[in-house]
Amino acid sequence: MNEGNQPVLFQVLSLSGNAAVETLEAHVLARAYRTMWRVRHGAEPAGQHVIASLDLLIDFGVPVLQLLPTDRSSPGFRAH
């Protein structure tokens, strides 16, 4: 189900129990949510997104591009 062996970029959790939700439906919803977020906002979703009516939290974490500075003048860049 993972297209092109791309890594899963989110985790789906239950709001009430903070346990991982591993159902096919939850992952299809999270992938659709991610796609629509990218279309609407032009960027990857980040952080925790709550869908209270379904008792779900989708944790997208921190975008990879924010973790890896590409500009050598940026404060976090270190040449090795």
Residue pairs with C-beta under 8 A, 6 or more apart in sequence:
1 24
1 27
2 8
9 34
9 44
9 60
9 61
10 30
10 34
10 45
10 58
10 59
10 60
10 61
11 20
11 58
11 59
11 61
12 20
12 21
12 22
12 26
12 27
12 29
12 30
12 56
12 57
12 58
12 59
13 19
13 20
13 21
13 56
13 57
13 58
13 59
14 20
14 21
14 55
14 56
14 57
15 50
15 52
15 55
15 56
15 57
16 55
18 57
21 56
26 56
29 51
29 54
29 56
30 58
33 45
33 49
33 51
33 58
34 44
34 45
34 58
34 60
37 44
37 45
37 49
38 44
38 45
43 63
44 60
44 63
44 65
45 58
45 60
46 60
46 61
46 62
46 63
46 66
47 59
47 60
47 61
47 62
48 57
48 58
48 59
48 60
49 57
49 58
49 59
49 60
50 56
50 57
51 57
51 58
69 75
69 76
69 77
71 77
72 79
